């Protein structure tokens, strides 16, 4: 699972409905920092096991934690930094890792055109938010040095300890030319976060005391270095090496007094690790084969994670009183991949690819049910076919598999298979209006679901997800309009009809954003919707649909930019996430099945000032 800050980055990377490259409006790099969950293809992407993110060439996903099969912490990234973003939907690209189930996003770190200093302040009556960001670039002996620093502070009524705070640093030294390039990147973060555990609906108004001491503490240092070389024939070779150290401790109480009637059920979950990885690839852009010219690509990926501590403690207000799990592990991941693409003529293009994943887990774990040392390998084919009858219309078919890492501390299988298919069409309907429709399906060998007793996501049965995505962009003069609607049908494959709903799988999402941008002024209004979804397998308990509206006004004057934003404008959104499970309050004789909710932030106003130098 991830913390509240993750969704700031995810919302921008996803942009609530990806536009294909070259189609429609390129969305803002990052969305406004609204603390709300982000969903893609029915998945709650805040879990960190269904969406792959790479930042400056360094993967942000961690596998096999006490939280579940994966963890995604994008809080290390500073939104204002410039750089290209590559997005993909589904597990169809050969160079994607096993977390790219709903999709993936890779963001580079480019030079800053204008150094700037940004200050932001605002919030609601009992929710104060402050943020300060500096970033800039300068030449250094033929190379370019880019740096950024960010400090954020938030005060919230349910925080019984210190207010939340985060300090980030991002630095890159590099040089790019036509035929070669190199870079060295350093990313660092230090964060103390507030609690994110859900409240029981039967005690929502008086639930603050249930979360005393809940919170998050994160320390991460990530290093990366990359090389690129292109010869006269256009053959491009890339090499990336990265590593890091990460320490995370999270305190949360999901069931309150169900396990311990005196001290409560708060858990401290600890993950301390070091990791080292590399990726090497080579591309041949014009290899002549029996069927025309082929664009070939091959690569190698390898990574080792040394988990010095994967621990769970029973705690009371962060004071430990009983160890529940103490484990260590060495995780080895390797992958070979290849892909070939060609033009078949008459508007047709095709691609063929494969990916071979191997995983080896060496676990020293004292927890009951430890699966022990496990190794496995899976081969995943990839297929793509596209037809463009004219310059403004394209039909596409993508099919491929992926090997998602399991949890080394819980799951008997080190890798589970994912298979996905996308069938889509994109076209220019009228002048400024472009539209795309995608039908997709995903088959998962192991669905994941929340286990509230451990505050972790665990493997469940086989499932199938099917859906329809409709994305529209209109650009006319200073006006922009984006409309995205998504429907998802998620069911377990081995359960009887009517008892096979996947709890927590969102069924409908929607976005409508309208913006106007003049020479020095801009206005943008966004409406986001998360529809009702099943909280139980028999669909007897449903989460409430949630709507929110955001407004942002911007005024530029010389080297200054002033903006004001209103989050949750009409206070429509009440919850970020809902669950249904058994819990017990200290006044109850036994556990009670109830809905448990994570509150959304109330209406809040934020002001931002940026000075460019």
VOGU-3710 file (C-alpha; in Angstrom, 3 decimals, decimal comma):
1> xxxxxxxxxx> 0,000/0,000/0,000  1,052/3,577/-0,538  0,515/6,737/1,445  -1,494/9,870/0,720  1,251/11,596/-1,265  1,449/8,891/-3,914  -1,761/9,880/-5,624  -0,465/13,364/-6,410  2,043/11,854/-8,799  -0,226/9,047/-10,019
11> xxxxxxxxxx> -3,060/11,377/-10,917  -0,757/13,353/-13,157  0,924/10,361/-14,737  -2,422/8,788/-15,540  -4,145/12,072/-16,422  -7,494/10,295/-15,933  -7,506/8,715/-19,381  -4,396/8,433/-21,485  -4,316/10,021/-24,895  -2,297/8,051/-27,418
21> xxxxxxxxxx> 0,982/9,681/-28,534  0,251/12,320/-31,116  -3,449/12,335/-30,351  -5,284/15,089/-28,568  -4,068/17,291/-25,799  -1,024/16,423/-23,736  -2,288/16,564/-20,140  -0,678/18,564/-17,376  2,428/16,877/-16,024  0,952/16,590/-12,573
31> xxxxxxxxxx> -2,508/17,232/-11,208  -3,327/19,427/-8,257  -2,403/17,748/-4,961  -5,824/16,413/-4,058  -5,495/13,538/-1,569  -7,746/11,015/-3,311  -7,250/7,490/-4,528  -6,518/6,963/-8,206  -8,024/4,066/-10,146  -7,138/2,471/-13,474
41> xxxxxxxxxx> -9,048/-0,424/-15,049  -10,797/-1,063/-11,764  -7,565/-1,313/-9,769  -6,867/0,848/-6,769  -3,472/2,093/-7,941  -2,611/3,297/-4,450  -1,800/-0,353/-3,613  1,401/-0,215/-5,623  1,089/-3,649/-7,248  -0,810/-2,892/-10,459
51> xxxxxxxxxx> 0,938/0,191/-11,885  4,619/0,520/-12,770  6,421/3,852/-12,389  9,988/4,761/-13,379  11,402/8,137/-12,341  14,595/9,360/-13,997  15,427/5,789/-15,031  14,968/4,473/-11,470  12,021/2,114/-10,773  9,791/3,370/-7,950
61> xxxxxxxxxx> 8,045/0,026/-7,243  9,228/-2,281/-4,467  8,260/-5,957/-4,368  7,543/-8,312/-1,445  6,867/-6,095/1,541  4,798/-6,737/4,659  2,179/-4,500/2,989  1,714/-6,980/0,161  3,229/-8,093/-3,147  4,202/-4,519/-4,009
71> xxxxxxxxxx> 4,611/-0,975/-2,762  4,715/2,215/-4,804  6,100/5,396/-3,264  6,231/8,281/-5,726  6,558/10,851/-2,963  10,243/11,174/-3,864  9,337/13,004/-7,087  8,908/16,773/-7,322  5,962/17,600/-9,637  7,371/20,819/-11,135
81> xxxxxxxxxx> 10,447/19,119/-12,604  10,386/18,999/-16,380  10,792/15,887/-18,506  9,039/13,652/-21,000  6,421/11,199/-19,754  5,836/7,908/-21,566  2,575/6,165/-20,704  1,223/2,759/-21,629  -1,935/0,813/-20,823  -1,982/-2,881/-20,068
91> xxxxxxxxxx> 0,878/-5,415/-19,918  1,710/-5,245/-23,632  5,223/-3,763/-23,819  8,172/-6,133/-23,664  10,310/-3,778/-21,568  7,663/-3,382/-18,816  8,141/-5,106/-15,484  5,564/-7,304/-13,757  3,792/-4,427/-12,006  2,537/-2,943/-15,313
101> xxxxxxxxxx> -0,879/-4,586/-15,083  -3,165/-1,570/-15,353  -0,380/0,342/-17,089  2,928/2,090/-16,649  4,460/5,552/-16,672  8,089/6,505/-17,142  9,195/10,060/-16,498  12,549/11,484/-17,495  14,275/14,413/-15,820  15,071/17,208/-18,245
111> xxxxxxxxxx> 16,746/20,595/-17,821  14,688/23,424/-16,330  14,060/26,188/-18,846  13,661/28,913/-16,192  14,805/28,640/-12,559  11,911/29,351/-10,204  10,797/29,551/-6,614  7,230/28,524/-5,727  5,361/29,035/-2,471  1,948/27,490/-1,785
121> xxxxxxxxxx> -0,322/27,878/1,221  -3,937/27,128/2,083  -6,304/24,523/3,385  -9,489/24,280/5,381  -10,175/25,540/8,906  -8,459/22,561/10,576  -6,276/21,474/7,662  -3,341/23,779/6,913  -1,023/23,125/3,993  2,267/24,816/3,127
131> xxxxxxxxxx> 4,814/24,080/0,417  8,029/25,635/-0,889  9,805/24,503/-4,085  13,005/25,685/-5,749  14,327/24,345/-9,042  16,838/25,360/-11,672  19,513/24,312/-14,168  22,959/25,591/-15,044  25,797/24,544/-17,406  28,786/22,738/-15,895
141> xxxxxxxxxx> 31,756/22,138/-18,252  29,666/21,166/-21,245  27,088/19,277/-19,174  23,874/20,487/-17,486  23,224/20,343/-13,766  19,564/20,331/-12,683  18,487/20,546/-9,078  15,284/20,854/-7,103  14,348/21,084/-3,427  10,866/20,731/-1,933
151> xxxxxxxxxx> 9,530/21,189/1,593  5,895/20,414/2,500  4,064/20,671/5,815  0,481/19,675/6,626  -1,470/19,896/9,874  -4,534/17,686/10,286  -7,032/17,283/13,169  -6,523/13,512/13,507  -2,740/13,838/13,839  -1,974/13,373/17,544
161> xxxxxxxxxx> 1,807/13,623/17,091  3,650/16,073/14,850  2,202/17,631/11,696  3,044/15,831/8,473  6,192/17,013/6,744  8,209/16,041/3,683  11,598/17,135/2,348  12,667/16,153/-1,159  15,800/16,637/-3,219  16,348/15,778/-6,875
171> xxxxxxxxxx> 19,625/16,341/-8,726  20,879/15,335/-12,159  24,110/16,016/-14,018  24,098/15,027/-17,655  24,932/15,784/-21,242  22,866/14,942/-24,315  24,050/15,111/-27,915  22,675/13,633/-31,113  24,789/10,486/-31,025  25,483/10,028/-27,312
181> xxxxxxxxxx> 24,511/11,058/-23,820  25,088/10,336/-20,154  23,520/11,291/-16,834  23,860/10,783/-13,093  20,741/11,164/-10,910  20,215/11,457/-7,161  16,727/11,387/-5,588  16,187/11,666/-1,839  13,168/12,004/0,433  12,421/12,231/4,124
191> xxxxxxxxxx> 8,755/12,112/5,127  6,748/11,935/8,323  3,114/11,314/7,389  -0,184/11,242/9,220  -2,392/8,199/9,590  -4,288/6,662/6,723  -6,292/3,900/8,414  -10,055/3,823/7,752  -12,780/4,788/10,218  -15,774/2,546/11,022
201> xxxxxxxxxx> -18,918/4,125/9,658  -20,771/3,476/12,917  -18,281/5,700/14,767  -17,097/7,998/11,975  -17,619/11,222/13,929  -15,772/9,985/17,046  -13,050/7,880/15,454  -10,018/10,118/16,140  -9,015/8,243/19,292  -8,879/4,973/17,347
211> xxxxxxxxxx> -5,869/6,223/15,399  -3,611/7,683/18,080  -0,064/7,213/16,907  -0,993/6,139/13,374  1,347/7,465/10,726  4,201/6,866/8,325  7,944/7,468/8,371  9,921/7,125/5,131  13,578/7,648/4,261  14,801/6,913/0,732
221> xxxxxxxxxx> 17,998/7,617/-1,194  18,045/6,587/-4,876  21,007/6,762/-7,264  21,061/6,170/-11,002  23,454/6,502/-13,934  22,679/6,114/-17,611  24,590/5,947/-20,903  23,340/6,205/-24,494  25,233/5,811/-27,751  24,037/5,842/-31,374
231> xxxxxxxxxx> 26,249/4,952/-34,318  26,068/6,120/-37,926  23,686/3,272/-38,833  21,187/4,357/-36,185  21,874/1,458/-33,817  21,238/2,740/-30,293  22,684/1,184/-27,148  21,465/2,154/-23,680  22,732/1,159/-20,257  21,201/2,117/-16,908
241> xxxxxxxxxx> 22,380/1,171/-13,436  20,559/2,173/-10,261  20,492/1,453/-6,580  19,129/2,748/-3,341  18,408/2,386/0,327  14,897/2,569/1,724  13,535/2,566/5,261  9,798/2,674/5,922  7,768/2,313/9,106  3,984/2,584/9,111
251> xxxxxxxxxx> 1,632/2,503/12,082  -2,038/1,735/11,492  -5,068/0,301/13,283  -7,664/-1,246/10,988  -9,645/-3,444/13,429  -9,283/-1,304/16,623  -9,927/-3,744/19,551  -10,734/-7,006/17,774  -7,443/-8,753/18,636  -6,440/-6,953/21,866
261> xxxxxxxxxx> -9,281/-5,555/23,979  -6,934/-3,632/26,268  -4,208/-2,116/24,102  -5,865/-2,081/20,698  -4,830/-3,563/17,357  -2,314/-0,996/16,109  0,454/-2,558/14,008  3,860/-1,235/13,093  5,036/-2,533/9,721  8,716/-2,132/8,910
271> xxxxxxxxxx> 10,583/-2,480/5,615  14,336/-1,821/5,404  16,193/-2,726/2,252  19,009/-1,991/-0,148  18,677/-2,736/-3,845  20,813/-2,671/-6,970  19,691/-3,089/-10,555  20,665/-2,610/-14,162  19,067/-2,488/-17,598  20,826/-2,787/-20,947
281> xxxxxxxxxx> 19,099/-2,563/-24,327  19,954/-2,250/-27,981  17,850/-1,085/-30,901  18,380/-1,774/-34,591  16,034/0,625/-36,451  16,284/-0,732/-40,002  17,046/-4,455/-40,151  15,960/-5,955/-43,487  14,128/-9,242/-43,104  12,016/-11,461/-45,346
291> xxxxxxxxxx> 9,004/-9,128/-44,872  10,289/-5,591/-45,316  12,327/-3,623/-42,803  12,089/-4,386/-39,099  12,742/-2,260/-36,049  14,381/-4,614/-33,536  14,958/-4,176/-29,816  16,453/-6,509/-27,216  17,240/-5,992/-23,571  18,292/-7,377/-20,240
301> xxxxxxxxxx> 17,008/-6,352/-16,790  18,338/-7,562/-13,440  17,793/-6,513/-9,862  18,567/-7,744/-6,357  16,786/-6,533/-3,199  18,381/-7,255/0,181  15,663/-6,916/2,822  17,397/-6,445/6,135  14,063/-6,235/7,944  10,497/-7,168/7,030
311> xxxxxxxxxx> 8,800/-6,907/10,407  5,409/-6,486/12,020  4,964/-5,466/15,672  1,898/-5,053/17,845  2,110/-1,504/19,215  0,197/0,995/21,318  0,681/4,631/20,354  3,836/3,473/18,469  5,288/1,668/21,517  6,144/-1,945/20,638
321> xxxxxxxxxx> 4,988/-4,703/22,962  4,897/-7,884/20,816  6,704/-8,998/17,635  4,334/-10,683/15,171  6,725/-11,222/12,268  10,460/-10,853/11,777  11,853/-11,739/8,391  14,772/-11,154/6,075  15,070/-11,960/2,408  17,185/-11,665/-0,708
331> xxxxxxxxxx> 15,115/-11,247/-3,865  16,648/-11,816/-7,304  14,808/-10,676/-10,441  15,996/-11,177/-14,015  14,343/-10,584/-17,376  15,265/-10,956/-21,040  13,079/-9,362/-23,689  12,932/-8,769/-27,402  10,563/-7,007/-29,761  10,320/-6,546/-33,526
341> xxxxxxxxxx> 8,074/-4,103/-35,395  7,511/-3,615/-39,120  5,295/-1,806/-41,595  3,252/-4,184/-43,754  2,178/-1,515/-46,243  -1,279/-0,095/-47,026  -1,464/1,442/-43,531  -0,738/-1,773/-41,601  1,869/-2,159/-38,835  2,718/-5,211/-36,750
351> xxxxxxxxxx> 4,914/-6,049/-33,780  5,979/-9,308/-32,161  7,713/-9,630/-28,825  8,499/-11,822/-25,869  9,651/-11,449/-22,297  11,207/-14,081/-20,040  10,963/-13,293/-16,313  12,739/-15,222/-13,578  12,362/-14,710/-9,827  14,297/-16,318/-6,981
361> xxxxxxxxxx> 13,362/-15,606/-3,344  15,629/-16,595/-0,456  13,652/-16,006/2,727  14,604/-16,207/6,385  11,220/-15,696/8,030  9,874/-16,694/11,423  6,237/-15,938/10,587  3,809/-18,887/10,385  2,894/-19,935/6,883  6,243/-18,887/5,414
371> xxxxxxxxxx> 6,427/-20,430/1,907  10,233/-20,721/2,172  12,704/-20,342/-0,682  11,035/-20,316/-4,072  12,127/-19,833/-7,680  10,222/-19,657/-10,925  10,209/-18,396/-14,505  7,498/-17,383/-16,970  7,633/-16,639/-20,699  5,187/-13,988/-21,925
381> xxxxxxxxxx> 4,460/-13,377/-25,630  3,532/-9,939/-26,991  1,571/-9,110/-30,153  0,504/-5,837/-31,708  -1,373/-4,989/-34,900  -2,455/-1,553/-36,126  -4,225/-0,269/-39,229  -4,415/3,388/-40,247  -6,781/3,933/-43,206  -6,151/7,674/-43,116
391> xxxxxxxxxx> -4,134/10,299/-41,234  -6,821/10,806/-38,560  -8,010/7,260/-37,794  -6,278/4,198/-36,383  -7,460/0,735/-35,334  -5,274/-1,292/-32,978  -5,055/-4,721/-31,362  -2,609/-5,488/-28,528  -2,237/-8,789/-26,728  0,349/-9,890/-24,220
401> xxxxxxxxxx> 1,185/-11,391/-20,896  3,163/-10,401/-17,834  4,680/-12,104/-14,804  3,749/-10,291/-11,599  5,966/-10,971/-8,553  4,218/-12,588/-5,618  4,885/-11,838/-1,977  7,972/-13,755/-0,875  6,681/-13,851/2,720  3,170/-15,141/1,971
411> xxxxxxxxxx> 2,703/-16,560/-1,521  3,867/-20,028/-2,611  4,314/-18,846/-6,208  7,140/-16,368/-6,881  5,489/-15,254/-10,147  1,862/-15,229/-11,296  0,674/-14,849/-14,867  -1,322/-11,919/-16,219  -2,792/-11,910/-19,738  -4,349/-8,843/-21,352
421> xxxxxxxxxx> -5,949/-7,832/-24,657  -6,819/-4,344/-25,933  -8,926/-3,579/-29,013  -9,196/0,120/-29,821  -9,999/2,794/-32,355  -8,967/6,450/-32,341  -10,231/9,028/-34,771  -10,728/12,727/-35,388  -14,493/13,097/-35,252  -14,804/16,771/-36,173
431> xxxxxxxxxx> -11,992/19,279/-36,650  -10,769/19,899/-33,087  -12,497/16,833/-31,579  -10,547/13,565/-31,293  -12,041/10,485/-29,695  -10,876/6,989/-28,769  -12,655/3,829/-27,621  -10,894/0,775/-26,152  -12,323/-2,633/-25,248  -9,992/-4,548/-22,949
441> xxxxxxxxxx> -9,722/-7,683/-20,844  -7,282/-8,825/-18,145  -6,978/-12,361/-16,756  -5,197/-12,579/-13,401  -3,906/-15,830/-11,993  -4,074/-14,276/-8,506  -6,298/-11,337/-7,584  -5,250/-9,322/-4,524  -7,458/-8,135/-1,684  -7,196/-6,418/1,678
451> xxxxxxxxxx> -6,570/-8,432/4,838  -7,458/-5,876/7,566  -5,967/-8,002/10,359  -2,492/-7,392/8,895  -3,234/-4,186/6,961  -1,842/-5,916/3,890  -2,950/-7,034/0,445  -2,876/-10,799/-0,051  -3,326/-13,131/-3,003  -6,821/-14,452/-3,705
461> xxxxxxxxxx> -8,342/-16,529/-6,514  -8,258/-16,217/-10,281  -10,153/-13,277/-11,751  -11,124/-11,683/-15,041  -11,535/-7,961/-15,600  -13,205/-6,529/-18,676  -13,886/-2,958/-19,551  -14,647/-0,124/-21,938  -12,751/3,179/-22,041  -13,935/6,255/-23,927
471> xxxxxxxxxx> -11,644/9,257/-24,115  -12,370/12,590/-25,851  -10,307/15,755/-26,293  -11,444/19,014/-27,915  -9,028/21,899/-28,572  -10,353/25,058/-30,163  -8,453/28,337/-29,834  -7,909/29,077/-26,135  -10,426/26,397/-25,064  -9,673/22,821/-24,013
481> xxxxxxxxxx> -12,137/20,110/-23,063  -11,433/16,550/-21,932  -14,032/13,864/-21,250  -13,125/10,352/-20,091  -15,552/7,597/-19,089  -14,507/4,104/-18,016  -16,559/1,013/-17,165  -15,065/-2,123/-15,573  -16,524/-5,594/-14,899  -14,410/-7,609/-12,415
491> xxxxxxxxxx> -15,300/-11,169/-11,369  -13,612/-14,170/-9,760  -13,466/-17,101/-12,155  -13,768/-19,970/-9,665  -16,744/-18,767/-7,612  -20,447/-19,309/-8,410  -22,411/-16,599/-10,165  -23,666/-13,968/-7,750  -20,855/-14,723/-5,281  -18,006/-13,773/-7,600
501> xxxxxxxxxx> -17,676/-9,982/-7,358  -14,156/-8,683/-6,670  -14,467/-6,495/-3,548  -13,016/-3,037/-4,050  -12,889/-3,204/-7,864  -14,253/0,124/-9,054  -16,891/-0,193/-11,752  -17,137/3,305/-13,212  -14,934/6,406/-13,320  -15,394/9,703/-15,100
511> xxxxxxxxxx> -13,597/12,970/-15,760  -14,801/16,205/-17,344  -12,283/19,050/-17,499  -12,844/22,407/-19,191  -10,088/24,994/-19,462  -9,462/28,409/-21,010  -5,983/29,904/-21,424  -5,290/33,422/-22,614  -2,090/35,396/-22,940  -1,723/35,885/-19,176
521> xxxxxxxxxx> -4,791/34,277/-17,593  -6,110/30,741/-17,309  -9,164/29,034/-15,797  -9,744/25,323/-15,357  -12,689/23,402/-13,876  -12,545/19,627/-13,360  -15,218/17,156/-12,322  -14,201/13,649/-11,249  -16,481/10,751/-10,424  -15,944/7,341/-8,860
531> xxxxxxxxxx> -19,049/5,198/-9,139  -20,463/2,695/-6,665  -18,702/-0,664/-6,414  -19,044/-3,941/-4,548  -17,535/-4,250/-1,076  -18,521/-7,919/-0,748  -18,360/-10,884/-3,117  -22,155/-11,232/-3,135  -22,615/-7,532/-4,007  -24,849/-7,026/-0,957
541> xxxxxxxxxx> -22,829/-4,041/0,329  -21,892/-1,207/-2,031  -19,557/1,745/-1,667  -21,150/5,141/-2,168  -20,440/6,958/-5,455  -18,111/9,912/-4,988  -17,950/13,191/-6,941  -15,596/16,126/-6,634  -15,158/19,439/-8,440  -11,955/21,472/-8,567
551> xxxxxxxxxx> -11,404/25,049/-9,736  -8,099/26,752/-10,530  -7,475/30,371/-11,562  -4,076/31,553/-12,817  -2,699/35,042/-13,537  0,769/35,684/-14,991  2,533/39,055/-14,682  6,088/39,492/-15,973  8,198/36,904/-14,111  5,457/36,158/-11,584
561> xxxxxxxxxx> 2,576/33,697/-11,660  -0,284/33,796/-9,150  -2,884/31,069/-8,829  -5,764/30,125/-6,560  -7,373/26,715/-6,417  -10,416/25,311/-4,666  -10,365/21,583/-3,956  -13,608/19,659/-3,458  -15,419/22,836/-4,453  -18,930/21,800/-3,405
571> xxxxxxxxxx> -17,863/19,349/-0,647  -19,403/16,496/-2,647  -16,659/13,947/-2,052  -16,848/12,353/1,395  -14,592/9,295/1,148  -11,454/8,326/-0,713  -11,930/4,588/-0,196  -14,328/2,148/1,461  -14,015/-1,383/2,843  -16,330/-3,891/4,539
581> xxxxxxxxxx> -14,925/-6,118/7,261  -15,099/-7,155/10,938  -13,905/-4,752/13,649  -14,581/-4,022/17,301  -14,835/-0,777/19,251  -13,820/-0,762/22,932  -17,491/-0,308/23,927  -18,681/-3,383/22,012  -18,757/-6,935/23,418  -17,863/-8,546/20,077
591> xxxxxxxxxx> -16,787/-7,710/16,545  -19,213/-6,036/14,127  -19,269/-6,235/10,331  -19,337/-2,659/9,072  -18,264/-0,337/6,287  -14,937/1,359/6,975  -14,050/4,574/5,161  -11,087/6,801/4,517  -12,286/10,372/4,698  -11,706/12,762/1,825
601> xxxxxxxxxx> -10,412/16,220/2,581  -13,054/18,943/2,988  -13,349/21,983/0,752  -9,999/23,764/0,782  -8,523/26,868/-0,858  -4,858/27,020/-1,833  -2,850/29,995/-3,073  0,360/29,672/-5,073  3,011/32,220/-6,087  5,849/31,424/-8,499
611> xxx> 8,814/33,670/-9,268  10,882/32,824/-12,360  14,477/33,990/-12,618
//
